Amino acid sequence: QSQPEALVVCPCGLNLADTRREVERIADTRWWKALPAVADGRVALVDGSQMFNRPGPRLVEAFRWLVGWLNGRPEVIPPDMPWDPLDRR
């Protein structure tokens, strides 16, 4: 029922490559394609285990990335942030 305008996929225990593979498994479903974030190309894949799912100093970098990505401010994004935009398909 949620209609997100932006979507960050960062599952615990998965690196960036594994996250991409899992998202590709649902990419052809009708409900996924109907999400505004997917239709508008506002989906980001992040290595959640490294950046969001463990407390510590990297959480600050993850927050900087989130602020930069959501607000269209690439200069705020840490250069070594493990993320990829999900290509529109």
ChimeraX attribute file (.defattr): number of C-alpha atoms within 10 A of each C-alpha:
attribute: neighborCount
match mode: 1-to-1
recipient: residues
	/A:1	5
	/A:2	6
	/A:3	10
	/A:4	13
	/A:5	15
	/A:6	16
	/A:7	18
	/A:8	19
	/A:9	18
	/A:10	22
	/A:11	18
	/A:12	15
	/A:13	12
	/A:14	17
	/A:15	18
	/A:16	20
	/A:17	13
	/A:18	13
	/A:19	19
	/A:20	20
	/A:21	12
	/A:22	14
	/A:23	14
	/A:24	12
	/A:25	9
	/A:26	12
	/A:27	15
	/A:28	11
	/A:29	10
	/A:30	9
	/A:31	10
	/A:32	14
	/A:33	15
	/A:34	11
	/A:35	18
	/A:36	17
	/A:37	18
	/A:38	21
	/A:39	14
	/A:40	11
	/A:41	16
	/A:42	20
	/A:43	21
	/A:44	21
	/A:45	21
	/A:46	25
	/A:47	25
	/A:48	22
	/A:49	15
	/A:50	21
	/A:51	23
	/A:52	19
	/A:53	15
	/A:54	12
	/A:55	10
	/A:56	11
	/A:57	9
	/A:58	15
	/A:59	15
	/A:60	13
	/A:61	19
	/A:62	22
	/A:63	16
	/A:64	18
	/A:65	23
	/A:66	17
	/A:67	15
	/A:68	16
	/A:69	19
	/A:70	15
	/A:71	10
	/A:72	11
	/A:73	13
	/A:74	14
	/A:75	11
	/A:76	16
	/A:77	18
	/A:78	14
	/A:79	10
	/A:80	7
	/A:81	16
	/A:82	16
	/A:83	20
	/A:84	14
	/A:85	14
	/A:86	18
	/A:87	10
	/A:88	12
	/A:89	9
